[in-house]
Amino acid sequence: MKSLILAAGYGTRLASIAENTPKPLLPVSGKPLINYIVDKLPGLPGLNELFVVTNQKFEKHFQDWAKEMQKTFPVPITIVNDGTTTPENRLGSVGDIDFAIKKAAVKDDLFVLGGDNLFDYHLKDFVAFASDKNSAVTIGLYDIHNLKDATMYGVVELGAGGAVVSFEEKPAQPKSTLISMCCYYFPAETLSYLDQYRKASGKMDKAGEYIRWLSEEKEVCGFTFSGKWYDIGSIESYKEAQEKFK
C-alpha cells in the first residue's frame, strides 16, 4: 500500500496569513499541520511509500520538509510536483491524484488524505475496514451533527454493510449529517476508474464530484470516524483549530 497526501493547493482563502507558506505546513500548536497526518501513518499494514503532491510554487518547501521528516519516517517520502504555478492552472484534487498515480507508476492500493485535514483519531481501523471490502472504494466520513453545516460538504447516506447509497455534493436539503472527508482508499484495481471518469465527465478537478460518480457507477463504502476533525479551509477554521486542537 502507498499513501498520497494532497498538498497542491494555493491557500487562497488563507492568503492573508499564508501567502508564502503552503497550508499543510502552517503550524498548529507549534507543529506543521501535515505532521499530524504523517505521524499516524507508520504501522499501517503494508505501507511502503508516502507521496506528497504539491505545485511548482511550494515544491522547495515540501522538499525541505521531507528531508527533515525522512530522518525518522520509516518508509520513503517522495515529493511530486504537478507543475502548476497559479490557482488558475491548478489540476484540482482528482487531477492531482491522477497525476501522482501516473507520474509514480503506482500499481498498489492507494490511501489518499487531504493535507488540510486535522484530526485526532487513528487510521488503522479505517484501513482494516477498507481492506476487507475487496474491490470497493472506501471513503472516510464524519458526522457533523448539523444539517446546516452539512450543506457545505458532500453528504452521504449509508446502507447495509457501510455501502454508500447516496452522495450529494453541497445539497441545499441534506439527507443526513454524514459528510465525506478527504480520506479515500482506492484498491489497486480501481485506479483505472479515473480514466473512465475523465471520459464520462470531461472533468478532473473536484474530488466530491468524482466520489459522487463512483457511488453511482461502482461500489463505494463509507467508514465513519469519531473524535475531533477540522477542515482547515478558512482563517476562521484555522484559528479555531489553533485554540481547540491539542
PyMOL commands that set and color helices and strands:
alter all, ss='L'
color gray80, all
select helices_A, chain A and resi 12-18+23-25+33-38+59-69+87-89+92-103+124-131+147-150+160-162+188-190+193-201+207-217+235-244
alter helices_A, ss='H'
color red, helices_A
select strands_A, chain A and resi 2-6+27-28+31-32+49-54+77-81+110-114+117-119+137-143+154-158+164-169+178-186+220-225+229-231
alter strands_A, ss='S'
color yellow, strands_A
deselect
rebuild
show_as cartoon
